[in-house]
């Protein structure tokens, strides 16, 4: 399951979500502003607290809206 | 000269001299509510909770100059910080932090500690650099603030000790803070 860690009204997060939608990728959005557990999970994954973060397996991830890296990560 | 020579308006419109912070270790940071780095508020608040008793104060300066990511009013900003990140440190009035219109405090801070590049290892450094080249090429020409969540560490005498770019998490500032406390 693809997860996108995000915050409210963040333009980079929105770009990632729109891109995944355009590529017909189903994802679950984890809002780290509203959900403390999601924030802890995201920090554990990346060692940071910046968003957006995209992951498929909870191990490998991409931080930021980088189409090339997202494509590689998700095999698009 | 030191940061004590400056004053700024708090979020509620009260003029505050930085002399009021004399003897404290300070983090001065420009902030925004809709930025990929916004969750740094959470970590800043954790530092504040941990070190406030030992003399740390954090001063947040909301600014809309980077990607228009702080469009709200002063009261909206305050509410956002408290509600989403439990911020209890001082938030100041929204204002400019770079260029001709920058608040004098930020002109001083950036003159004391110039830009030395984003953290090379951080995944967002390249993206940030691309965005600046594309949208704000003039921002790259000087030592001014480059983006939201640039942090300045100030010692107990009001001197600027170190500048941390947005690509450094506040958690990575712990050793430098402890050294000054």
gemmi code that builds the backbone of each chain (N, CA, C; Angstrom):
import gemmi

chains = {
    "A": [
        ("UNK", (0.840, -1.204, 0.000), (0.000, 0.000, 0.000), (0.883, 1.266, 0.000)),
        ("UNK", (0.661, 2.144, -0.943), (1.448, 3.380, -1.002), (0.919, 4.367, 0.036)),
        ("UNK", (1.836, 4.947, 0.780), (1.460, 5.952, 1.780), (2.077, 7.293, 1.417)),
        ("UNK", (1.300, 8.352, 1.611), (1.826, 9.709, 1.448), (1.688, 10.432, 2.795)),
        ("UNK", (2.822, 10.784, 3.382), (2.794, 11.592, 4.607), (2.733, 13.060, 4.193)),
        ("UNK", (1.797, 13.788, 4.796), (1.548, 15.156, 4.339), (1.121, 16.040, 5.510)),
        ("UNK", (0.968, 17.340, 5.210), (0.310, 18.254, 6.155), (-0.799, 18.984, 5.403)),
        ("UNK", (-1.608, 19.740, 6.115), (-2.714, 20.485, 5.497), (-2.185, 21.605, 4.603)),
        ("UNK", (-2.805, 21.778, 3.453), (-2.540, 22.936, 2.575), (-1.095, 23.095, 2.129)),
        ("UNK", (-0.390, 21.990, 1.988), (1.016, 22.085, 1.597), (1.109, 21.868, 0.094)),
        ("UNK", (1.606, 22.886, -0.646), (1.605, 22.781, -2.116), (2.400, 21.597, -2.645)),
        ("UNK", (3.528, 21.286, -2.004), (4.323, 20.146, -2.472), (3.580, 18.829, -2.230)),
        ("UNK", (2.879, 18.757, -1.102), (2.087, 17.544, -0.829), (0.988, 17.398, -1.892)),
        ("UNK", (0.352, 18.512, -2.214), (-0.727, 18.482, -3.213), (-0.206, 18.013, -4.575)),
        ("UNK", (0.997, 18.473, -4.919), (1.578, 18.073, -6.212), (1.814, 16.559, -6.250)),
        ("UNK", (2.320, 16.030, -5.159), (2.555, 14.582, -5.089), (1.244, 13.827, -5.249)),
        ("UNK", (0.215, 14.255, -4.531), (-1.078, 13.546, -4.587), (-1.677, 13.619, -5.987)),
        ("UNK", (-1.600, 14.800, -6.593), (-2.138, 14.951, -7.958), (-1.363, 14.076, -8.942)),
        ("UNK", (-0.049, 14.019, -8.762), (0.763, 13.203, -9.656), (0.396, 11.721, -9.518)),
        ("UNK", (0.266, 11.249, -8.294), (-0.089, 9.843, -8.079), (-1.464, 9.554, -8.680)),
        ("UNK", (-2.396, 10.492, -8.518), (-3.725, 10.315, -9.110), (-3.627, 10.228, -10.628)),
        ("UNK", (-2.781, 11.095, -11.218), (-2.650, 11.110, -12.678), (-2.046, 9.801, -13.187)),
        ("UNK", (-1.282, 9.127, -12.326), (-0.686, 7.847, -12.718), (-1.506, 6.658, -12.200)),
        ("UNK", (-2.715, 6.954, -11.763), (-3.625, 5.918, -11.228), (-3.004, 5.073, -10.112)),
        ("UNK", (-2.244, 5.735, -9.261), (-1.679, 5.030, -8.106), (-2.608, 5.241, -6.913)),
        ("UNK", (-3.042, 4.140, -6.324), (-3.854, 4.263, -5.107), (-2.941, 4.474, -3.916)),
        ("UNK", (-3.328, 5.386, -3.046), (-2.482, 5.670, -1.892), (-3.342, 6.006, -0.676)),
        ("UNK", (-2.723, 5.873, 0.471), (-3.359, 6.306, 1.716), (-2.648, 7.567, 2.167)),
        ("UNK", (-3.404, 8.581, 2.514), (-2.792, 9.809, 2.988), (-2.690, 9.779, 4.513)),
        ("UNK", (-1.481, 10.054, 5.021), (-1.274, 10.112, 6.474), (-0.924, 11.544, 6.832)),
        ("UNK", (-1.859, 12.248, 7.424), (-1.656, 13.659, 7.744), (-0.935, 13.785, 9.085)),
        ("UNK", (0.313, 14.216, 9.045), (1.116, 14.226, 10.277), (0.822, 15.443, 11.138)),
        ("UNK", (-0.004, 16.337, 10.618), (-0.420, 17.488, 11.423), (-1.602, 17.111, 12.312)),
        ("UNK", (-2.404, 16.185, 11.823), (-3.608, 15.796, 12.574), (-3.415, 14.517, 13.379)),
        ("UNK", (-2.354, 13.777, 13.062), (-2.218, 12.441, 13.623), (-0.799, 12.251, 14.176)),
        ("UNK", (-0.671, 12.279, 15.491), (0.646, 12.170, 16.154), (1.357, 10.866, 15.813)),
        ("UNK", (0.581, 9.774, 15.719), (1.179, 8.470, 15.425), (1.796, 8.489, 14.025)),
        ("UNK", (1.094, 9.142, 13.088), (1.610, 9.250, 11.721), (2.895, 10.072, 11.698)),
        ("UNK", (2.948, 11.116, 12.515), (4.164, 11.938, 12.597), (5.335, 11.097, 13.115)),
        ("UNK", (5.086, 10.328, 14.171), (6.142, 9.484, 14.745), (6.622, 8.461, 13.715)),
        ("UNK", (5.680, 7.887, 12.975), (5.997, 6.892, 11.943), (6.865, 7.520, 10.851)),
        ("UNK", (6.495, 8.719, 10.440), (7.211, 9.429, 9.386), (8.614, 9.809, 9.854)),
        ("UNK", (8.730, 10.268, 11.105), (10.044, 10.625, 11.651), (10.941, 9.392, 11.761)),
        ("UNK", (10.341, 8.261, 12.153), (11.122, 7.027, 12.275), (11.634, 6.581, 10.905)),
        ("UNK", (10.812, 6.777, 9.897), (11.172, 6.354, 8.537), (12.301, 7.205, 7.962)),
        ("UNK", (12.177, 8.523, 8.091), (13.090, 9.424, 7.380), (14.157, 10.039, 8.276)),
        ("UNK", (14.000, 9.958, 9.592), (14.927, 10.636, 10.488), (14.790, 12.146, 10.408)),
        ("UNK", (13.653, 12.602, 9.935), (13.407, 14.027, 9.715), (11.917, 14.243, 9.896)),
        ("UNK", (11.456, 15.489, 9.719), (10.020, 15.700, 9.830), (9.477, 16.492, 8.647)),
        ("UNK", (10.274, 16.590, 7.579), (9.805, 17.316, 6.403), (8.828, 16.450, 5.597)),
        ("UNK", (7.957, 17.093, 4.853), (7.003, 16.410, 3.989), (7.022, 17.049, 2.594)),
        ("UNK", (6.464, 16.437, 1.563), (5.802, 15.133, 1.550), (6.786, 13.957, 1.538)),
        ("UNK", (6.332, 12.840, 2.084), (7.109, 11.600, 2.047), (6.237, 10.525, 1.403)),
        ("UNK", (6.831, 9.795, 0.458), (6.103, 8.733, -0.244), (6.827, 7.418, 0.038)),
        ("UNK", (6.066, 6.387, 0.407), (6.671, 5.072, 0.612), (5.687, 3.982, 0.204)),
        ("UNK", (6.232, 2.848, -0.230), (5.359, 1.727, -0.577), (5.491, 0.623, 0.464)),
        ("UNK", (6.727, 0.451, 0.987), (6.971, -0.681, 1.900), (7.317, -0.231, 3.309)),
        ("UNK", (7.317, 1.081, 3.543), (7.663, 1.575, 4.875), (9.151, 1.531, 5.150)),
        ("UNK", (9.952, 1.230, 4.129), (11.419, 1.206, 4.297), (12.076, 2.191, 3.332)),
        ("UNK", (11.851, 1.932, 2.032), (12.345, 2.861, 1.019), (11.360, 4.013, 0.915)),
        ("UNK", (11.861, 5.227, 0.720), (10.955, 6.365, 0.621), (11.532, 7.451, -0.281)),
        ("UNK", (10.670, 8.346, -0.710), (11.107, 9.558, -1.390), (10.591, 10.732, -0.578)),
        ("UNK", (11.482, 11.697, -0.327), (11.090, 12.927, 0.349), (11.060, 14.042, -0.687)),
        ("UNK", (9.906, 14.717, -0.783), (9.766, 15.819, -1.733), (9.125, 15.377, -3.034)),
        ("UNK", (8.677, 16.370, -3.820), (8.034, 16.063, -5.099), (9.095, 15.934, -6.177)),
        ("UNK", (9.562, 14.722, -6.377), (10.577, 14.423, -7.382), (10.036, 13.271, -8.227)),
        ("UNK", (9.472, 13.644, -9.395), (8.798, 12.639, -10.238), (9.705, 11.460, -10.557)),
        ("UNK", (10.963, 11.756, -10.928), (11.896, 10.698, -11.309), (12.075, 9.688, -10.185)),
        ("UNK", (12.289, 10.194, -8.983), (12.514, 9.302, -7.846), (11.240, 8.548, -7.469)),
        ("UNK", (10.096, 9.234, -7.593), (8.821, 8.578, -7.273), (8.580, 7.430, -8.267)),
        ("UNK", (8.870, 7.691, -9.548), (8.693, 6.659, -10.579), (9.539, 5.423, -10.272)),
        ("UNK", (10.785, 5.669, -9.884), (11.686, 4.546, -9.571), (11.171, 3.792, -8.345)),
        ("UNK", (10.790, 4.546, -7.321), (10.330, 3.931, -6.075), (9.117, 3.037, -6.307)),
        ("UNK", (8.193, 3.539, -7.120), (6.922, 2.826, -7.297), (6.894, 1.987, -8.575)),
        ("UNK", (8.016, 1.971, -9.314), (8.076, 1.195, -10.543), (7.080, 1.678, -11.592)),
        ("UNK", (6.931, 2.978, -11.733), (5.960, 3.530, -12.701), (6.575, 3.649, -14.090)),
    ],
    "B": [
        ("UNK", (27.458, 45.637, 18.963), (26.075, 45.406, 18.542), (25.673, 43.950, 18.819)),
        ("UNK", (24.424, 43.776, 19.157), (23.921, 42.417, 19.400), (22.427, 42.402, 19.069)),
        ("UNK", (21.811, 41.241, 19.208), (20.369, 41.176, 18.897), (19.567, 42.024, 19.884)),
        ("UNK", (20.199, 42.389, 21.027), (19.480, 43.207, 22.024), (19.231, 44.631, 21.535)),
        ("UNK", (19.885, 45.013, 20.429), (19.655, 46.356, 19.884), (18.378, 46.440, 19.050)),
        ("UNK", (17.671, 45.302, 18.933), (16.488, 45.281, 18.069), (15.211, 45.030, 18.873)),
        ("UNK", (14.114, 45.418, 18.248), (12.822, 45.100, 18.855), (11.897, 44.621, 17.744)),
        ("UNK", (10.807, 43.995, 18.137), (9.851, 43.485, 17.152), (8.481, 43.437, 17.810)),
        ("UNK", (7.450, 43.430, 16.966), (6.097, 43.362, 17.512), (5.667, 41.909, 17.667)),
        ("UNK", (5.105, 41.609, 18.826), (4.624, 40.248, 19.037), (3.345, 40.039, 18.225)),
        ("UNK", (2.923, 38.792, 18.205), (1.726, 38.421, 17.458), (0.492, 39.218, 17.891)),
        ("UNK", (0.502, 39.661, 19.148), (-0.655, 40.430, 19.628), (-0.450, 41.933, 19.481)),
        ("UNK", (0.649, 42.339, 18.796), (0.832, 43.747, 18.464), (1.623, 44.553, 19.488)),
        ("UNK", (2.158, 43.862, 20.488), (2.916, 44.553, 21.543), (4.391, 44.656, 21.125)),
        ("UNK", (4.943, 45.861, 21.251), (6.356, 46.066, 20.900), (7.233, 45.408, 21.968)),
        ("UNK", (8.166, 44.576, 21.538), (8.996, 43.865, 22.504), (10.465, 44.059, 22.152)),
        ("UNK", (11.248, 44.560, 23.100), (12.682, 44.703, 22.893), (13.336, 43.347, 23.119)),
        ("UNK", (14.315, 43.029, 22.282), (15.010, 41.755, 22.491), (15.903, 41.804, 23.735)),
        ("UNK", (16.078, 43.016, 24.287), (16.771, 43.147, 25.586), (16.066, 42.335, 26.661)),
        ("UNK", (14.747, 42.156, 26.472), (13.977, 41.370, 27.448), (14.483, 39.926, 27.537)),
        ("UNK", (15.241, 39.511, 26.512), (15.752, 38.131, 26.487), (17.221, 38.060, 26.906)),
        ("UNK", (17.752, 39.161, 27.421), (19.174, 39.188, 27.807), (19.482, 38.045, 28.775)),
        ("UNK", (20.597, 37.363, 28.515), (21.010, 36.260, 29.385), (20.436, 34.913, 28.989)),
        ("UNK", (19.543, 34.905, 28.004), (18.954, 33.642, 27.533), (19.671, 33.165, 26.267)),
        ("UNK", (19.590, 31.867, 26.028), (20.004, 31.328, 24.726), (18.769, 31.391, 23.825)),
        ("UNK", (18.937, 31.898, 22.603), (17.773, 32.090, 21.726), (17.891, 31.298, 20.429)),
        ("UNK", (16.740, 30.827, 19.962), (16.620, 30.390, 18.567), (15.664, 31.374, 17.911)),
        ("UNK", (16.142, 32.051, 16.864), (15.281, 32.948, 16.093), (15.028, 32.270, 14.751)),
        ("UNK", (13.758, 32.098, 14.404), (13.414, 31.297, 13.218), (12.282, 31.967, 12.443)),
        ("UNK", (12.420, 31.994, 11.113), (11.300, 32.466, 10.289), (10.428, 31.267, 9.913)),
        ("UNK", (9.130, 31.439, 10.041), (8.224, 30.293, 9.953), (7.149, 30.492, 8.876)),
        ("UNK", (6.449, 29.405, 8.567), (5.289, 29.453, 7.669), (4.434, 28.225, 7.952)),
        ("UNK", (3.148, 28.347, 7.687), (2.191, 27.297, 8.066), (1.986, 26.231, 6.990)),
        ("UNK", (2.353, 26.543, 5.732), (1.985, 25.639, 4.636), (3.202, 25.159, 3.868)),
        ("UNK", (4.249, 24.864, 4.592), (5.537, 24.538, 3.989), (5.883, 23.093, 4.297)),
        ("UNK", (6.670, 22.475, 3.413), (7.126, 21.110, 3.669), (7.931, 20.993, 4.956)),
        ("UNK", (8.474, 22.133, 5.423), (9.261, 22.125, 6.661), (8.431, 22.493, 7.892)),
        ("UNK", (7.152, 22.797, 7.689), (6.302, 23.252, 8.803), (6.323, 22.312, 10.012)),
        ("UNK", (6.396, 20.982, 9.818), (6.443, 20.106, 11.000), (7.655, 20.371, 11.908)),
        ("UNK", (8.606, 21.198, 11.466), (9.705, 21.568, 12.372), (9.182, 22.289, 13.617)),
        ("UNK", (7.993, 22.895, 13.522), (7.359, 23.501, 14.704), (7.310, 22.509, 15.868)),
        ("UNK", (6.962, 21.294, 15.520), (6.807, 20.242, 16.531), (8.134, 20.004, 17.265)),
        ("UNK", (9.219, 19.948, 16.482), (10.530, 19.672, 17.055), (11.047, 20.894, 17.826)),
        ("UNK", (10.760, 22.072, 17.299), (11.139, 23.296, 18.023), (10.444, 23.333, 19.383)),
        ("UNK", (9.161, 22.983, 19.401), (8.422, 22.979, 20.666), (9.003, 21.933, 21.628)),
        ("UNK", (9.431, 20.794, 21.081), (10.055, 19.767, 21.932), (11.349, 20.299, 22.563)),
        ("UNK", (12.129, 21.038, 21.763), (13.353, 21.645, 22.308), (13.002, 22.649, 23.396)),
        ("UNK", (11.948, 23.417, 23.140), (11.517, 24.428, 24.114), (11.081, 23.760, 25.417)),
        ("UNK", (10.292, 22.703, 25.315), (9.840, 21.976, 26.506), (11.033, 21.450, 27.306)),
        ("UNK", (12.033, 20.986, 26.562), (13.181, 20.346, 27.203), (14.133, 21.349, 27.861)),
        ("UNK", (14.335, 22.496, 27.200), (15.405, 23.405, 27.644), (14.932, 24.750, 28.184)),
        ("UNK", (13.644, 24.985, 28.215), (13.157, 26.288, 28.679), (13.644, 26.593, 30.097)),
        ("UNK", (13.592, 25.591, 30.954), (14.012, 25.772, 32.351), (15.495, 26.119, 32.467)),
        ("UNK", (16.280, 25.702, 31.469), (17.720, 25.975, 31.512), (18.070, 27.290, 30.835)),
        ("UNK", (17.050, 27.957, 30.274), (17.306, 29.290, 29.721), (17.176, 29.418, 28.218)),
        ("UNK", (16.472, 28.481, 27.558), (16.267, 28.607, 26.110), (14.946, 29.316, 25.817)),
        ("UNK", (14.984, 30.277, 24.898), (13.753, 30.888, 24.384), (13.749, 30.759, 22.865)),
        ("UNK", (12.558, 30.572, 22.306), (12.432, 30.464, 20.854), (11.524, 31.586, 20.366)),
        ("UNK", (11.982, 32.280, 19.325), (11.244, 33.419, 18.786), (10.881, 33.104, 17.334)),
        ("UNK", (9.605, 32.943, 17.053), (9.147, 32.600, 15.705), (8.642, 33.824, 14.958)),
        ("UNK", (9.120, 33.993, 13.730), (8.730, 35.141, 12.898), (8.044, 34.657, 11.618)),
        ("UNK", (6.715, 34.641, 11.595), (5.988, 34.190, 10.405), (6.262, 35.122, 9.225)),
        ("UNK", (6.369, 34.527, 8.048), (6.726, 35.316, 6.869), (6.098, 34.690, 5.632)),
        ("UNK", (5.632, 35.566, 4.727), (4.937, 35.097, 3.522), (5.791, 35.258, 2.262)),
        ("UNK", (7.106, 35.427, 2.417), (7.951, 35.737, 1.255), (8.429, 34.516, 0.475)),
        ("UNK", (8.153, 33.327, 0.993), (8.676, 32.117, 0.341), (7.514, 31.238, -0.101)),
        ("UNK", (7.174, 31.355, -1.375), (6.082, 30.550, -1.918), (4.720, 30.914, -1.355)),
        ("UNK", (4.590, 32.109, -0.766), (3.304, 32.568, -0.198), (2.688, 31.486, 0.687)),
        ("UNK", (3.532, 30.902, 1.554), (3.068, 29.780, 2.376), (2.634, 30.210, 3.776)),
        ("UNK", (2.494, 31.527, 3.953), (1.975, 32.044, 5.219), (0.962, 33.155, 4.914)),
        ("UNK", (-0.168, 32.801, 4.280), (-1.111, 33.831, 3.834), (-2.034, 34.363, 4.931)),
        ("UNK", (-2.137, 33.670, 6.059), (-3.152, 34.008, 7.058), (-2.843, 35.254, 7.868)),
        ("UNK", (-3.828, 35.674, 8.669), (-3.654, 36.822, 9.559), (-2.833, 36.401, 10.771)),
        ("UNK", (-2.415, 37.401, 11.561), (-1.621, 37.099, 12.763), (-2.361, 36.158, 13.705)),
        ("UNK", (-3.647, 36.379, 13.869), (-4.379, 35.513, 14.804), (-4.560, 34.108, 14.220)),
        ("UNK", (-4.708, 34.022, 12.895), (-4.805, 32.688, 12.258), (-3.500, 31.910, 12.428)),
        ("UNK", (-2.376, 32.623, 12.274), (-1.068, 31.978, 12.420), (-0.916, 31.436, 13.839)),
        ("UNK", (-1.248, 32.282, 14.813), (-1.122, 31.894, 16.225), (-1.981, 30.660, 16.530)),
        ("UNK", (-3.201, 30.704, 16.023), (-4.139, 29.598, 16.260), (-3.616, 28.303, 15.624)),
        ("UNK", (-3.091, 28.450, 14.405), (-2.538, 27.299, 13.694), (-1.417, 26.655, 14.498)),
        ("UNK", (-0.492, 27.482, 14.983), (0.678, 26.971, 15.714), (0.248, 26.240, 16.976)),
        ("UNK", (-0.702, 26.838, 17.678), (-1.117, 26.258, 18.948), (-1.885, 24.959, 18.707)),
        ("UNK", (-2.823, 25.034, 17.772), (-3.722, 23.891, 17.551), (-2.995, 22.699, 16.933)),
        ("UNK", (-2.157, 22.947, 15.931), (-1.556, 21.832, 15.200), (-0.241, 21.342, 15.793)),
        ("UNK", (0.483, 22.226, 16.465), (1.800, 21.818, 16.954), (2.015, 22.125, 18.428)),
        ("UNK", (0.990, 22.587, 19.111), (1.106, 22.857, 20.548), (2.147, 23.909, 20.888)),
        ("UNK", (2.362, 24.864, 19.962), (3.429, 25.857, 20.165), (3.102, 26.786, 21.335)),
        ("UNK", (4.047, 26.902, 22.274), (3.856, 27.838, 23.385), (4.950, 28.900, 23.416)),
        ("UNK", (5.955, 28.784, 22.524), (6.979, 29.833, 22.486), (6.432, 31.062, 21.748)),
        ("UNK", (7.189, 32.157, 21.839), (6.674, 33.448, 21.349), (6.634, 33.517, 19.813)),
        ("UNK", (5.463, 33.826, 19.294), (5.319, 34.076, 17.866), (5.150, 35.586, 17.669)),
        ("UNK", (5.897, 36.141, 16.718), (5.860, 37.577, 16.462), (4.922, 37.889, 15.301)),
        ("UNK", (4.773, 39.187, 15.053), (3.897, 39.625, 13.968), (4.471, 39.189, 12.626)),
        ("UNK", (3.578, 38.868, 11.706), (4.002, 38.474, 10.364), (4.735, 39.643, 9.699)),
        ("UNK", (5.829, 39.358, 9.042), (6.570, 40.430, 8.376), (7.636, 39.872, 7.461)),
        ("UNK", (8.324, 40.772, 6.736), (9.353, 40.335, 5.804), (10.664, 40.037, 6.536)),
        ("UNK", (11.392, 39.071, 6.016), (12.678, 38.701, 6.619), (13.828, 38.790, 5.614)),
        ("UNK", (13.513, 39.109, 4.348), (14.609, 39.250, 3.386), (14.366, 40.444, 2.450)),
        ("UNK", (15.477, 40.905, 1.840), (15.388, 42.014, 0.890), (15.289, 43.364, 1.587)),
        ("UNK", (14.982, 44.372, 0.784), (14.901, 45.755, 1.273), (13.886, 45.923, 2.391)),
        ("UNK", (12.787, 45.176, 2.283), (11.691, 45.338, 3.239), (11.873, 44.484, 4.496)),
        ("UNK", (13.002, 43.789, 4.597), (13.222, 42.893, 5.739), (13.238, 43.673, 7.055)),
        ("UNK", (12.743, 43.037, 8.108), (12.843, 43.628, 9.436), (14.327, 43.786, 9.782)),
        ("UNK", (14.687, 44.895, 10.440), (16.105, 45.157, 10.753), (16.791, 43.996, 11.473)),
        ("UNK", (16.070, 43.306, 12.340), (16.663, 42.163, 13.046), (17.209, 41.138, 12.053)),
        ("UNK", (16.450, 40.866, 11.000), (16.876, 39.844, 10.037), (17.998, 40.340, 9.129)),
        ("UNK", (18.031, 41.641, 8.872), (19.173, 42.189, 8.122), (20.450, 41.969, 8.939)),
        ("UNK", (20.322, 42.181, 10.238), (21.479, 41.992, 11.132), (21.888, 40.518, 11.194)),
        ("UNK", (20.924, 39.646, 11.391), (21.221, 38.208, 11.526), (21.926, 37.665, 10.290)),
        ("UNK", (21.430, 38.054, 9.108), (22.003, 37.499, 7.874), (23.338, 38.163, 7.530)),
        ("UNK", (23.539, 39.394, 8.025), (24.852, 40.027, 7.833), (25.884, 39.333, 8.735)),
        ("UNK", (25.451, 38.909, 9.912), (26.358, 38.232, 10.849), (26.705, 36.826, 10.368)),
        ("UNK", (25.686, 36.128, 9.877), (25.891, 34.735, 9.430), (25.290, 34.566, 8.031)),
        ("UNK", (26.173, 34.484, 7.060), (25.740, 34.393, 5.668), (25.298, 32.990, 5.267)),
        ("UNK", (24.895, 32.877, 4.024), (24.408, 31.608, 3.484), (25.592, 30.738, 3.061)),
        ("UNK", (25.635, 29.510, 3.572), (26.756, 28.622, 3.206), (26.251, 27.389, 2.458)),
        ("UNK", (25.032, 27.460, 1.949), (24.489, 26.332, 1.195), (23.562, 25.483, 2.049)),
        ("UNK", (22.683, 24.752, 1.373), (21.800, 23.825, 2.074), (22.584, 22.558, 2.413)),
        ("UNK", (22.045, 21.790, 3.338), (22.725, 20.551, 3.738), (22.768, 19.585, 2.551)),
        ("UNK", (23.978, 19.198, 2.155), (24.136, 18.412, 0.930), (23.410, 17.068, 0.992)),
        ("UNK", (23.330, 16.502, 2.181), (22.754, 15.161, 2.310), (21.229, 15.168, 2.317)),
        ("UNK", (20.624, 16.335, 2.455), (19.171, 16.361, 2.615), (18.472, 16.239, 1.260)),
        ("UNK", (17.463, 15.365, 1.222), (16.771, 15.091, -0.041), (16.102, 16.336, -0.618)),
        ("UNK", (15.729, 17.281, 0.223), (15.001, 18.442, -0.286), (15.914, 19.567, -0.781)),
        ("UNK", (17.219, 19.433, -0.563), (18.128, 20.520, -0.948), (18.061, 20.822, -2.445)),
        ("UNK", (18.104, 19.758, -3.267), (18.091, 19.958, -4.717), (16.755, 20.540, -5.174)),
        ("UNK", (15.675, 20.047, -4.588), (14.339, 20.532, -4.956), (14.194, 22.012, -4.600)),
        ("UNK", (14.706, 22.353, -3.425), (14.631, 23.727, -2.951), (15.454, 24.649, -3.851)),
        ("UNK", (16.640, 24.192, -4.212), (17.512, 24.978, -5.083), (16.854, 25.197, -6.443)),
        ("UNK", (16.230, 24.139, -6.983), (15.542, 24.256, -8.272), (14.402, 25.262, -8.184)),
        ("UNK", (13.624, 25.177, -7.095), (12.480, 26.073, -6.925), (12.943, 27.523, -6.822)),
        ("UNK", (14.060, 27.733, -6.146), (14.584, 29.097, -6.002), (15.078, 29.626, -7.353)),
        ("UNK", (15.802, 28.794, -8.074), (16.320, 29.221, -9.386), (15.175, 29.603, -10.314)),
        ("UNK", (14.091, 28.818, -10.238), (12.960, 29.010, -11.133), (12.107, 30.221, -10.711)),
        ("UNK", (11.814, 30.312, -9.435), (10.833, 31.304, -8.980), (11.435, 32.558, -8.350)),
        ("UNK", (12.581, 32.408, -7.690), (13.176, 33.553, -6.979), (14.682, 33.604, -7.211)),
        ("UNK", (15.131, 33.708, -8.486), (16.584, 33.666, -8.726), (17.344, 34.731, -7.933)),
        ("UNK", (16.668, 35.875, -7.697), (17.359, 36.965, -6.972), (17.634, 36.589, -5.511)),
        ("UNK", (16.871, 35.627, -4.982), (17.093, 35.213, -3.591), (18.444, 34.520, -3.416)),
        ("UNK", (18.986, 34.020, -4.534), (20.239, 33.261, -4.451), (21.472, 34.157, -4.528)),
        ("UNK", (21.240, 35.452, -4.753), (22.370, 36.350, -5.013), (22.987, 36.948, -3.761)),
        ("UNK", (22.339, 36.778, -2.623), (22.873, 37.427, -1.423), (22.876, 36.438, -0.242)),
        ("UNK", (23.170, 36.988, 0.925), (23.219, 36.147, 2.127), (21.872, 36.102, 2.846)),
        ("UNK", (20.860, 36.695, 2.232), (19.541, 36.750, 2.868), (18.957, 35.366, 3.122)),
        ("UNK", (17.830, 35.371, 3.826), (17.124, 34.124, 4.116), (16.662, 33.509, 2.795)),
        ("UNK", (16.834, 32.193, 2.684), (16.486, 31.513, 1.434), (15.093, 30.898, 1.467)),
        ("UNK", (14.662, 30.436, 2.637), (13.365, 29.758, 2.698), (12.871, 29.731, 4.148)),
        ("UNK", (11.640, 29.248, 4.313), (11.051, 29.127, 5.647), (11.883, 28.199, 6.538)),
        ("UNK", (11.888, 28.508, 7.818), (12.552, 27.694, 8.843), (14.084, 27.732, 8.745)),
        ("UNK", (14.602, 28.970, 8.534), (16.029, 29.224, 8.737), (16.189, 29.609, 10.205)),
        ("UNK", (17.133, 28.970, 10.870), (17.230, 29.119, 12.325), (18.573, 29.738, 12.722)),
        ("UNK", (18.519, 30.737, 13.608), (19.733, 31.374, 14.124), (19.841, 31.077, 15.608)),
        ("UNK", (21.033, 30.630, 16.015), (21.266, 30.331, 17.425), (22.056, 31.494, 18.033)),
        ("UNK", (21.539, 32.032, 19.146), (22.103, 33.230, 19.776), (22.569, 32.862, 21.184)),
        ("UNK", (23.760, 33.349, 21.563), (24.274, 32.993, 22.898), (23.723, 33.926, 23.985)),
        ("UNK", (24.153, 33.707, 25.210), (23.598, 34.454, 26.350), (24.006, 35.923, 26.363)),
        ("UNK", (24.941, 36.287, 25.464), (25.330, 37.706, 25.351), (24.677, 38.384, 24.143)),
        ("UNK", (23.824, 37.650, 23.448), (23.124, 38.250, 22.306), (23.883, 38.177, 20.997)),
        ("UNK", (24.954, 37.391, 20.971), (25.740, 37.250, 19.737), (25.214, 36.082, 18.896)),
        ("UNK", (25.268, 36.267, 17.581), (24.803, 35.222, 16.669), (25.895, 34.165, 16.543)),
        ("UNK", (25.585, 32.940, 16.947), (26.603, 31.893, 16.983), (26.590, 31.044, 15.715)),
        ("UNK", (25.411, 30.699, 15.260), (25.339, 29.775, 14.122), (24.021, 29.933, 13.378)),
        ("UNK", (24.068, 29.665, 12.075), (22.873, 29.696, 11.228), (22.618, 28.289, 10.706)),
        ("UNK", (21.389, 27.854, 10.806), (20.997, 26.530, 10.328), (19.948, 26.706, 9.235)),
        ("UNK", (20.185, 26.118, 8.103), (19.255, 26.252, 6.981), (18.004, 25.390, 7.217)),
        ("UNK", (16.945, 25.620, 6.407), (15.718, 24.836, 6.561), (15.973, 23.331, 6.493)),
        ("UNK", (17.024, 22.954, 5.755), (17.320, 21.533, 5.569), (18.011, 20.906, 6.781)),
        ("UNK", (18.211, 21.674, 7.844), (18.670, 21.084, 9.112), (17.492, 21.014, 10.066)),
        ("UNK", (17.174, 19.819, 10.514), (16.101, 19.666, 11.493), (16.532, 20.302, 12.811)),
        ("UNK", (15.594, 20.934, 13.514), (15.950, 21.489, 14.827), (16.540, 20.428, 15.769)),
        ("UNK", (16.203, 19.172, 15.551), (16.738, 18.123, 16.423), (18.260, 18.018, 16.285)),
        ("UNK", (18.783, 18.421, 15.121), (20.229, 18.366, 14.899), (20.952, 19.551, 15.549)),
        ("UNK", (20.194, 20.449, 16.179), (20.798, 21.620, 16.823), (21.096, 21.363, 18.303)),
        ("UNK", (20.679, 20.183, 18.784), (20.731, 19.904, 20.223), (22.116, 20.134, 20.832)),
        ("UNK", (23.153, 19.584, 20.203), (24.514, 19.700, 20.759), (24.927, 21.162, 20.834)),
        ("UNK", (24.626, 21.924, 19.786), (25.009, 23.335, 19.758), (24.259, 24.131, 20.836)),
        ("UNK", (23.008, 23.771, 21.078), (22.214, 24.460, 22.114), (22.788, 24.135, 23.493)),
        ("UNK", (23.050, 22.844, 23.725), (23.541, 22.423, 25.050), (24.869, 23.094, 25.401)),
        ("UNK", (25.698, 23.305, 24.373), (26.994, 23.948, 24.577), (26.813, 25.371, 25.139)),
        ("UNK", (25.736, 26.034, 24.728), (25.527, 27.433, 25.144), (24.775, 27.553, 26.465)),
        ("UNK", (24.065, 26.497, 26.853), (23.234, 26.579, 28.066), (24.061, 26.420, 29.353)),
    ],
}
model = gemmi.Model(1)
for chain_id, residues in chains.items():
    chain = gemmi.Chain(chain_id)
    for i, (resn, *xyz) in enumerate(residues, 1):
        res = gemmi.Residue()
        res.name, res.seqid = resn, gemmi.SeqId(i, " ")
        for name, pos in zip(("N", "CA", "C"), xyz):
            atom = gemmi.Atom()
            atom.name, atom.element = name, gemmi.Element(name[0])
            atom.pos, atom.b_iso = gemmi.Position(*pos), 0.0
            res.add_atom(atom)
        chain.add_residue(res)
    model.add_chain(chain)
structure = gemmi.Structure()
structure.add_model(model)
structure.setup_entities()
